[in-house]
Amino acid sequence: MYRCAKCGARIDLKEYMENKCPKCRYRILFKEVPPVKRRIRAR
């Protein structure tokens, strides 16, 4: 899933093959990263 930087629409690039937002045609897309908590041991 990607999010448009201009309008905030969510885009699935598997369904939509262009690298533009289908709503506003803006070219800057941010990849959404799932919120995964990671635990790291410190010495």
Order of alpha helices (4+ residues) and beta strands (2+ residues): beta-beta-beta
